[in-house]
Amino acid sequence: MNRLYNALQLKRLYQLKQLGIRYVPLVEKRNAPATTLPNDLEALERIVAECRLCALCKTRTKTVFGEGDPNASLMFVGEGPGAQEDMTGRPFVGRAGELLTKMIENAIEIPRSSVYIANIVKCRPPNNRVPTPEEAYTCLPFLMKQIEIVSPKVVVALGATAYHYLTGDKSGITKVRGEVVDMGAYKLIPTYHPSYLLRNPSAKKEVYQDLLKIKRLLCEN
């Protein structure tokens, strides 16, 4: 709840910035009200579908909320939708998605349908660029609520962008890849994004070791 509150506060600050406000006095921190976002994935998805809080809404075809088992023990978080995801409204359906499916089913040995998959931002950044901090922090409360609702045991951060916004750590992905980060309610493991593996096939061996670690963690819990 604290991480969700912080993300919501950051979103509000960016909205104030868009209105021309450059300074907001420090106020006493309070717990976010339980009614801030719905505790239901379908209701949350409807809110995301109507979101107009950042400029990405102007260039998207569809929002890409996320999909999978709403009670999954394992969740994957990527950076943002690509072209095919933008057209279909589903996460990881292009070449990177095909590789992610193989990673899940061949290494962890569970069906893709039994995990939950989402992204840091729900709309495609133009030309597949990295989301800006404003875009990421505006969208982050939706992701944090998804994690809260699904309540996975393990979250896999696919790439540096996902790792950075989930943890606040700006370390490079090559430095932290494969580490187990205790997030309190769940364990987080960063690894390379499938798109990176398509460009650098030699890194698949390292990711395979990460996937085996994930599999062990799931068996331990």
C-alpha positions in Angstrom: 0.0 0.0 0.0 2.9 2.4 0.8 4.4 1.9 -2.7 1.0 2.4 -4.3 0.5 5.6 -2.3 4.0 6.9 -3.3 3.2 6.2 -7.0 -0.1 8.0 -6.7 1.6 11.0 -5.2 4.1 11.1 -8.0 1.3 11.0 -10.5 -0.4 13.9 -8.8 2.8 15.9 -8.9 3.3 15.4 -12.6 -0.4 16.4 -13.1 0.3 19.6 -11.2 3.4 20.2 -13.3 1.3 20.0 -16.4 -0.9 22.7 -15.0 2.1 25.0 -14.7 2.7 24.5 -11.0 6.4 24.3 -10.3 6.4 23.9 -6.5 4.2 21.9 -4.1 4.7 22.4 -0.3 5.6 19.3 1.6 2.5 17.9 3.4 2.2 15.2 6.0 2.2 11.8 4.6 -1.1 9.9 5.0 -2.3 6.5 3.9 -3.9 6.4 0.6 -7.6 5.8 0.8 -8.7 2.2 0.0 -11.1 3.6 -2.6 -8.4 5.4 -4.7 -8.4 2.5 -7.2 -10.8 -0.5 -7.3 -9.7 -3.8 -5.9 -10.9 -5.6 -9.0 -9.0 -6.2 -12.2 -11.9 -5.7 -14.5 -12.9 -2.4 -13.0 -9.3 -1.3 -13.0 -9.0 -2.2 -16.7 -12.0 -0.1 -17.5 -10.4 2.9 -15.8 -7.1 2.3 -17.8 -9.1 2.1 -21.1 -10.4 5.6 -20.5 -7.1 7.1 -19.1 -6.1 10.5 -20.5 -3.5 11.4 -17.9 -0.4 11.6 -20.2 0.4 12.3 -23.8 0.6 8.6 -24.7 -3.2 8.5 -24.9 -3.0 10.7 -28.1 -0.9 8.1 -30.1 -2.2 4.8 -28.8 -4.5 2.5 -30.7 -5.5 0.4 -27.7 -4.5 0.4 -24.1 -2.6 -2.8 -23.0 -3.8 -3.5 -19.5 -2.3 -7.0 -18.9 -3.5 -10.6 -19.0 -3.2 -13.9 -17.3 -4.3 -15.7 -14.2 -5.7 -13.2 -11.7 -4.4 -15.4 -8.9 -1.0 -16.2 -10.4 2.0 -16.9 -8.2 4.3 -15.6 -10.9 4.1 -12.2 -12.6 6.2 -10.7 -15.4 6.5 -6.9 -15.9 7.9 -5.4 -19.1 8.6 -1.9 -20.2 5.7 -1.0 -22.5 3.6 -2.2 -25.4 5.1 -2.6 -28.9 3.4 -2.2 -32.3 1.5 -5.5 -32.3 0.5 -5.1 -28.6 -0.9 -1.6 -29.5 -3.0 -3.1 -32.3 -4.3 -6.1 -30.3 -4.5 -4.7 -26.7 -2.6 -7.7 -25.4 0.9 -7.8 -23.8 3.8 -9.6 -25.4 2.2 -11.0 -28.6 5.0 -10.1 -31.0 8.4 -11.9 -31.5 9.4 -10.9 -27.9 6.2 -12.4 -26.7 6.8 -15.6 -28.5 10.2 -15.9 -26.8 8.7 -15.0 -23.4 6.1 -17.8 -23.9 9.0 -20.3 -24.6 10.9 -19.0 -21.5 7.8 -19.6 -19.3 6.8 -23.0 -20.8 10.2 -24.6 -21.5 12.3 -23.4 -18.6 9.8 -22.8 -15.7 7.6 -25.6 -17.1 4.2 -23.9 -16.6 1.7 -22.7 -19.1 1.8 -19.0 -20.0 -1.9 -18.8 -19.1 -1.0 -19.5 -15.4 1.1 -16.4 -15.0 0.2 -12.7 -15.1 1.8 -10.3 -17.6 1.8 -6.5 -17.5 4.0 -3.5 -18.3 5.2 -0.3 -16.7 3.1 1.8 -19.1 -0.2 0.7 -20.6 0.1 2.7 -23.9 2.8 2.3 -26.6 5.5 5.0 -26.5 6.0 6.3 -30.1 8.6 4.3 -32.0 9.0 2.0 -29.1 11.1 4.5 -27.2 11.7 4.2 -23.4 8.8 5.7 -21.4 9.6 9.1 -19.9 9.6 9.4 -16.1 6.4 11.4 -16.4 4.7 8.7 -18.4 6.0 5.9 -16.1 5.1 7.5 -12.9 1.7 8.5 -14.2 0.9 4.9 -15.1 2.7 3.2 -12.2 -0.2 3.3 -9.7 -2.2 1.0 -12.1 0.6 -1.5 -12.2 1.1 -1.4 -8.4 -2.6 -2.0 -7.9 -2.4 -5.0 -10.3 0.4 -6.4 -8.3 -1.6 -5.8 -5.1 -4.7 -7.6 -6.5 -2.9 -10.5 -8.1 -0.6 -10.9 -5.1 2.1 -13.0 -6.8 4.9 -14.7 -4.9 7.5 -13.8 -7.5 7.6 -10.8 -9.9 10.1 -10.9 -12.8 11.3 -7.5 -14.0 12.0 -7.8 -17.7 14.7 -5.3 -18.4 16.2 -2.2 -16.8 13.1 0.0 -17.1 10.8 -2.4 -15.3 13.5 -3.0 -12.6 14.1 0.7 -12.1 10.4 1.7 -11.6 9.5 -1.3 -9.5 12.4 -0.8 -7.1 13.7 2.8 -7.5 17.2 1.4 -8.1 18.9 2.8 -11.1 21.6 0.1 -11.4 22.1 -1.4 -14.8 20.4 -4.7 -15.6 23.7 -6.4 -16.2 24.7 -5.7 -12.6 21.5 -6.8 -10.9 20.3 -9.5 -13.3 19.4 -12.7 -11.4 19.5 -11.1 -7.9 16.5 -11.9 -5.6 15.1 -8.6 -4.2 12.8 -8.9 -1.1 10.0 -6.5 -1.8 8.1 -7.5 1.4 4.9 -9.0 -0.1 6.8 -10.7 -2.9 10.3 -11.5 -4.3 11.5 -9.7 -7.3 14.0 -11.0 -9.8 15.3 -8.8 -12.7 16.4 -10.4 -15.9 17.0 -9.4 -19.5 14.0 -8.4 -21.6 13.1 -10.9 -24.4 13.7 -8.1 -27.0 17.3 -7.9 -25.7 17.6 -11.6 -26.2 16.5 -11.4 -29.8 19.3 -9.0 -30.4 21.8 -10.8 -28.2 21.1 -14.5 -28.3 24.3 -15.3 -26.3 22.6 -13.9 -23.2 20.0 -16.7 -23.3 22.2 -18.9 -21.1 22.2 -16.3 -18.3 18.4 -15.9 -18.5 18.0 -19.6 -18.4 19.8 -19.7 -15.1 17.5 -16.9 -13.9 14.4 -18.8 -14.9 15.7 -21.9 -13.0 16.1 -19.7 -10.0 12.5 -18.5 -10.4 11.3 -22.0 -10.7 13.0 -23.0 -7.4 11.5 -19.9 -5.7 8.0 -20.9 -6.8 8.6 -24.5 -5.5 9.8 -23.2 -2.1 6.7 -21.1 -1.5 
